[in-house]
Amino acid sequence: MYNEKKQGNETPHGPTPNKEAIMPDIHCHILPAIDDGATNLEVSLAMARLSAASGVDTIIATPHFGCDDVNAKSREIMADSAVVS
């Protein structure tokens, strides 16, 4: 069994996030009530807090929407992005 002593700033789950490093989440369904992701603003903000605590410093929202409602959905996405930001 391999049992090495933890060094420096490591936790039982691995190293703690380096706050100086750039850590983006490039696929996230964080916008509230848009698709199968966050169901409301409270859930969106909880997701953002968990991401930040894990070292993520940038989130790229990637909501699903169909071509039949592009204009209406685009306005909704822009409004939700402003609120979550």
N, CA and C atoms as a LAMMPS dump frame, in Angstrom:
ITEM: TIMESTEP
0
ITEM: NUMBER OF ATOMS
255
ITEM: BOX BOUNDS ff ff ff
-5.0000000000000000e+02 5.0000000000000000e+02
-5.0000000000000000e+02 5.0000000000000000e+02
-5.0000000000000000e+02 5.0000000000000000e+02
ITEM: ATOMS id mol type element x y z
1 1 1 N 0.842 -1.183 0
2 1 2 C 0 0 0
3 1 3 C 0.888 1.247 0
4 2 1 N 0.604 2.15 -0.881
5 2 2 C 1.36 3.394 -0.987
6 2 3 C 0.774 4.41 -0.031
7 3 1 N 1.585 4.9 0.889
8 3 2 C 1.09 5.842 1.891
9 3 3 C 2.119 6.951 2.087
10 4 1 N 1.997 8.002 1.302
11 4 2 C 2.941 9.112 1.377
12 4 3 C 2.355 10.231 2.218
13 5 1 N 3.194 10.846 3.007
14 5 2 C 2.768 11.969 3.836
15 5 3 C 2.436 13.172 2.948
16 6 1 N 1.35 13.842 3.271
17 6 2 C 0.942 15.022 2.505
18 6 3 C 1.932 16.16 2.723
19 7 1 N 2.22 16.875 1.683
20 7 2 C 3.159 17.986 1.726
21 7 3 C 2.432 19.317 1.541
22 8 1 N 2.911 20.352 2.154
23 8 2 C 2.437 21.715 1.91
24 8 3 C 0.964 21.92 2.169
25 9 1 N 0.27 22.439 1.16
26 9 2 C -1.123 22.856 1.33
27 9 3 C -2.119 21.818 0.821
28 10 1 N -1.793 20.543 0.929
29 10 2 C -2.695 19.509 0.443
30 10 3 C -3.75 19.142 1.474
31 11 1 N -4.892 18.714 0.973
32 11 2 C -5.994 18.236 1.803
33 11 3 C -6.129 16.737 1.548
34 12 1 N -6.995 16.045 2.258
35 12 2 C -7.193 14.618 1.968
36 12 3 C -7.691 14.353 0.546
37 13 1 N -8.248 15.388 -0.111
38 13 2 C -8.783 15.242 -1.462
39 13 3 C -7.84 15.778 -2.523
40 14 1 N -6.636 16.16 -2.144
41 14 2 C -5.666 16.691 -3.097
42 14 3 C -5.245 18.087 -2.7
43 15 1 N -4.465 18.747 -3.565
44 15 2 C -3.976 20.086 -3.233
45 15 3 C -5.106 21.108 -3.182
46 16 1 N -4.957 22.087 -2.319
47 16 2 C -5.934 23.17 -2.28
48 16 3 C -5.747 24.022 -3.53
49 17 1 N -6.811 24.664 -4.001
50 17 2 C -6.697 25.454 -5.235
51 17 3 C -5.685 26.581 -5.085
52 18 1 N -4.926 26.815 -6.137
53 18 2 C -3.989 27.921 -6.184
54 18 3 C -4.777 29.166 -6.57
55 19 1 N -4.921 30.098 -5.653
56 19 2 C -5.745 31.287 -5.898
57 19 3 C -5.161 32.189 -6.978
58 20 1 N -3.889 31.995 -7.326
59 20 2 C -3.26 32.791 -8.369
60 20 3 C -3.535 32.222 -9.766
61 21 1 N -3.883 30.96 -9.848
62 21 2 C -4.093 30.308 -11.136
63 21 3 C -5.455 30.69 -11.708
64 22 1 N -5.528 30.675 -13.019
65 22 2 C -6.8 30.916 -13.692
66 22 3 C -7.499 29.568 -13.808
67 23 1 N -8.737 29.504 -13.32
68 23 2 C -9.475 28.247 -13.316
69 23 3 C -10.874 28.494 -13.858
70 24 1 N -11.062 28.386 -15.18
71 24 2 C -12.398 28.611 -15.732
72 24 3 C -13.239 27.341 -15.733
73 25 1 N -14.527 27.518 -15.654
74 25 2 C -15.489 26.445 -15.905
75 25 3 C -16.089 26.806 -17.249
76 26 1 N -15.778 26.042 -18.292
77 26 2 C -16.166 26.434 -19.643
78 26 3 C -17.471 25.805 -20.123
79 27 1 N -18.166 25.105 -19.236
80 27 2 C -19.468 24.536 -19.608
81 27 3 C -20.311 24.427 -18.348
82 28 1 N -21.184 25.403 -18.143
83 28 2 C -21.956 25.45 -16.906
84 28 3 C -23.389 25.904 -17.175
85 29 1 N -24.329 25.201 -16.589
86 29 2 C -25.755 25.545 -16.716
87 29 3 C -26.184 26.296 -15.459
88 30 1 N -25.574 27.452 -15.263
89 30 2 C -25.748 28.224 -14.032
90 30 3 C -26.897 29.225 -14.094
91 31 1 N -27.337 29.601 -15.275
92 31 2 C -28.4 30.604 -15.379
93 31 3 C -29.718 30.023 -14.873
94 32 1 N -30.442 30.787 -14.064
95 32 2 C -31.648 30.242 -13.426
96 32 3 C -32.814 30.013 -14.385
97 33 1 N -33.409 28.825 -14.274
98 33 2 C -34.654 28.467 -14.975
99 33 3 C -34.588 28.61 -16.495
100 34 1 N -33.415 28.413 -17.065
101 34 2 C -33.276 28.494 -18.524
102 34 3 C -33.358 27.1 -19.145
103 35 1 N -32.69 26.143 -18.534
104 35 2 C -32.655 24.789 -19.09
105 35 3 C -32.65 23.772 -17.949
106 36 1 N -31.877 22.716 -18.091
107 36 2 C -31.854 21.651 -17.093
108 36 3 C -30.859 21.901 -15.962
109 37 1 N -30.361 23.114 -15.851
110 37 2 C -29.408 23.456 -14.8
111 37 3 C -30.091 24.042 -13.575
112 38 1 N -29.6 25.174 -13.133
113 38 2 C -30.141 25.83 -11.932
114 38 3 C -31.638 26.105 -12.089
115 39 1 N -32.392 25.754 -11.071
116 39 2 C -33.844 25.913 -11.149
117 39 3 C -34.313 27.313 -10.77
118 40 1 N -33.485 28.058 -10.028
119 40 2 C -33.853 29.415 -9.628
120 40 3 C -32.595 30.189 -9.256
121 41 1 N -32.743 31.477 -8.949
122 41 2 C -31.595 32.319 -8.644
123 41 3 C -30.828 31.825 -7.423
124 42 1 N -31.527 31.348 -6.419
125 42 2 C -30.868 30.845 -5.21
126 42 3 C -29.918 29.69 -5.554
127 43 1 N -30.358 28.791 -6.404
128 43 2 C -29.515 27.665 -6.824
129 43 3 C -28.337 28.174 -7.655
130 44 1 N -28.575 29.139 -8.539
131 44 2 C -27.493 29.723 -9.345
132 44 3 C -26.4 30.306 -8.462
133 45 1 N -26.816 31.072 -7.455
134 45 2 C -25.834 31.696 -6.567
135 45 3 C -25.105 30.656 -5.725
136 46 1 N -25.792 29.605 -5.306
137 46 2 C -25.136 28.525 -4.562
138 46 3 C -24.101 27.83 -5.449
139 47 1 N -24.442 27.611 -6.722
140 47 2 C -23.494 27.014 -7.662
141 47 3 C -22.266 27.909 -7.823
142 48 1 N -22.486 29.212 -7.92
143 48 2 C -21.372 30.152 -8.072
144 48 3 C -20.473 30.136 -6.833
145 49 1 N -21.08 30.091 -5.657
146 49 2 C -20.289 30.056 -4.416
147 49 3 C -19.464 28.773 -4.32
148 50 1 N -20.065 27.641 -4.657
149 50 2 C -19.338 26.372 -4.631
150 50 3 C -18.189 26.376 -5.634
151 51 1 N -18.442 26.923 -6.797
152 51 2 C -17.387 27.011 -7.812
153 51 3 C -16.229 27.872 -7.315
154 52 1 N -16.55 29.024 -6.759
155 52 2 C -15.511 29.923 -6.247
156 52 3 C -14.718 29.254 -5.128
157 53 1 N -15.401 28.552 -4.244
158 53 2 C -14.722 27.864 -3.142
159 53 3 C -13.813 26.752 -3.659
160 54 1 N -14.112 26.231 -4.85
161 54 2 C -13.302 25.175 -5.447
162 54 3 C -12.159 25.726 -6.29
163 55 1 N -12.075 27.05 -6.397
164 55 2 C -10.991 27.656 -7.15
165 55 3 C -11.377 28.171 -8.52
166 56 1 N -12.625 27.985 -8.929
167 56 2 C -13.069 28.484 -10.234
168 56 3 C -13.19 30.002 -10.149
169 57 1 N -12.587 30.702 -11.11
170 57 2 C -12.655 32.168 -11.094
171 57 3 C -13.423 32.747 -12.278
172 58 1 N -13.792 31.907 -13.225
173 58 2 C -14.542 32.344 -14.397
174 58 3 C -15.536 31.247 -14.76
175 59 1 N -16.789 31.631 -15.005
176 59 2 C -17.798 30.666 -15.425
177 59 3 C -18.369 31.118 -16.762
178 60 1 N -18.362 30.203 -17.713
179 60 2 C -18.97 30.465 -19.014
180 60 3 C -20.311 29.739 -19.026
181 61 1 N -21.387 30.512 -19.017
182 61 2 C -22.735 29.942 -19.02
183 61 3 C -23.024 29.362 -20.402
184 62 1 N -23.523 28.144 -20.436
185 62 2 C -23.794 27.467 -21.702
186 62 3 C -25.212 26.889 -21.704
187 63 1 N -26.225 27.751 -21.723
188 63 2 C -27.615 27.264 -21.684
189 63 3 C -28.03 26.613 -22.998
190 64 1 N -28.964 25.684 -22.894
191 64 2 C -29.567 25.07 -24.073
192 64 3 C -30.759 25.917 -24.52
193 65 1 N -30.92 26.094 -25.803
194 65 2 C -32.165 26.646 -26.325
195 65 3 C -32.255 26.349 -27.805
196 66 1 N -33.49 26.243 -28.296
197 66 2 C -33.72 25.884 -29.686
198 66 3 C -33.793 27.083 -30.606
199 67 1 N -33.716 26.815 -31.885
200 67 2 C -33.731 27.883 -32.89
201 67 3 C -35.081 28.584 -33.001
202 68 1 N -36.158 27.928 -32.588
203 68 2 C -37.482 28.521 -32.739
204 68 3 C -37.724 29.716 -31.824
205 69 1 N -36.955 29.854 -30.766
206 69 2 C -37.171 30.957 -29.824
207 69 3 C -35.894 31.725 -29.517
208 70 1 N -35.036 31.867 -30.514
209 70 2 C -33.726 32.492 -30.312
210 70 3 C -33.837 33.901 -29.75
211 71 1 N -34.676 34.767 -30.327
212 71 2 C -34.742 36.155 -29.87
213 71 3 C -35.258 36.279 -28.437
214 72 1 N -36.353 35.615 -28.127
215 72 2 C -36.92 35.687 -26.779
216 72 3 C -35.965 35.07 -25.771
217 73 1 N -35.407 33.919 -26.082
218 73 2 C -34.504 33.231 -25.16
219 73 3 C -33.209 34.025 -24.991
220 74 1 N -32.729 34.654 -26.044
221 74 2 C -31.506 35.46 -25.955
222 74 3 C -31.691 36.618 -24.979
223 75 1 N -32.839 37.28 -25.03
224 75 2 C -33.106 38.386 -24.102
225 75 3 C -33.152 37.862 -22.662
226 76 1 N -33.768 36.706 -22.469
227 76 2 C -33.864 36.108 -21.135
228 76 3 C -32.468 35.724 -20.615
229 77 1 N -31.647 35.159 -21.481
230 77 2 C -30.291 34.763 -21.095
231 77 3 C -29.465 35.992 -20.72
232 78 1 N -29.569 37.046 -21.5
233 78 2 C -28.815 38.272 -21.198
234 78 3 C -29.26 38.858 -19.856
235 79 1 N -30.55 38.885 -19.591
236 79 2 C -31.055 39.413 -18.325
237 79 3 C -30.582 38.555 -17.155
238 80 1 N -30.654 37.222 -17.285
239 80 2 C -30.205 36.334 -16.213
240 80 3 C -28.693 36.433 -16.002
241 81 1 N -27.951 36.608 -17.079
242 81 2 C -26.495 36.748 -16.947
243 81 3 C -26.139 37.979 -16.133
244 82 1 N -26.865 39.062 -16.358
245 82 2 C -26.604 40.294 -15.599
246 82 3 C -26.905 40.092 -14.12
247 83 1 N -27.95 39.363 -13.794
248 83 2 C -28.315 39.129 -12.402
249 83 3 C -27.297 38.236 -11.705
250 84 1 N -26.881 37.154 -12.365
251 84 2 C -25.956 36.196 -11.755
252 84 3 C -24.548 36.78 -11.651
253 85 1 N -24.182 37.644 -12.595
254 85 2 C -22.843 38.244 -12.561
255 85 3 C -22.693 39.076 -11.32
